[in-house]
Amino acid sequence: MPLEITSVREKPDIRSLTGKELEDYFRSRNMPAFRAAQVRRWLDEGVRDFDKMTNLPLSLREELKKSFRIFGVNIEKKLVSGVDNTVKYLYALPDGETVESVLMQYHHGWSQCLSTQVGCKMGCAFCATGMGGFVRNLTPSEMLAQIEAAQQDTGVRVSSVVLMGMGEPLENFDNVLAFVTGLAAPGGVQIGMRHISLSTCGLVDRIYQLMEHRLQLTLSVSLHAPNDELRSRLMPVNRRWPLSQLLQACRDYFTATGRRISFEYAMIDGVNDTPQCAAELASLLSGMNCHVNLIPVNHVAESGLHRSGARRLRDFQQELSRRGINVTVRRTLGADIDASCGQLRRGDQ
């Protein structure tokens, strides 16, 4: 079972169990497996109190209270963009930690960027989250609660999710896998796999591990540099998994899953946005079935890095396109509320 139990959180959240795990729990206690479906139905309807599950025997409700808890998050802070309706949340967890999430409106519906860890170990130079260090992994139910809290607060339905908030999703592999595979289950939020994007800084071993599951989600790889020297300066993970190994893993992933890789490339003024970088990047990705998403880097005062200007961004995009690379510039949402993750939490500490 992928749950993490700490001294602060003595009982696991029952919503982090898969349907099979819940059935196994009842079978191990010589109870009928249909009890799992009854409990799951109550949870999907938003019930957060075992005593309110009135079709369960009282003795069973008492046992569930002793064995599990039902998790929820509280909205600690909320910022709403006056420009594009983007909503940024700082959620408070029961153990006193906080995580961030961003709700964004697109023409196809509402998408939510979720956190998978409290903090991050990766230490990327341009990331506010990593500056606060790593605390712990989130459980599947803590990821799910971010969606439920936003839907309840706004009244909208989240139709797609992006695991690109605080943390490195593949560092929390088992819990993230349980979360994404459970999103499309009957009841609950019902978000299909093709509406899930998972972002990684490039953990090659975990990319191969994910590949084995043949999921139809979109794998987004944070690239941010066209060569090892520059990428190692921006992203320490590159010292462990250099570009040659990372790109081979991406090619193998596409071959196994048929799902095109998306490369994220944060445009940093005077660092990785030169014509030479564009030419290097095009050569690096030549022949790959991929998409490059250019992202004006988020402002983080402590990093000393600044986003590329509009002209440099346009020239970089045009050079990649001229060389046959599928490329777009990500629409900037929530600019007036600093919608990138990590900054609200750091200000709260």
Salt bridges, closest charged atoms under 4 A:
GLU23 OE1 - ARG27 NH1 3.64
ASP24 OD2 - LYS20 NZ 2.94
ASP24 OD1 - ARG27 NH1 3.63
ASP51 OD1 - LYS65 NZ 2.98
GLU62 OE2 - LYS65 NZ 3.02
GLU63 OE2 - ARG29 NE 2.88
ASP95 OD2 - ARG136 NE 2.74
GLU97 OE1 - ARG345 NH2 3.20
GLU100 OE1 - LYS88 NZ 3.35
GLU142 OE2 - ARG9 NH1 3.34
GLU142 OE2 - ARG136 NH2 3.02
GLU148 OE1 - ARG15 NH1 2.37
GLU148 OE1 - ARG48 NH2 3.06
ASP153 OD2 - LYS78 NZ 2.78
GLU171 OE1 - LYS121 NZ 3.25
GLU229 OE2 - ARG233 NE 2.96
GLU264 OE1 - ARG330 NH2 2.59
ASP273 OD1 - ARG312 NH1 3.17
GLU302 OE2 - ARG346 NH1 3.02
GLU319 OE2 - ARG322 NH2 2.98
GLU319 OE2 - ARG323 NE 2.60
ASP348 OD1 - LYS77 NZ 3.93
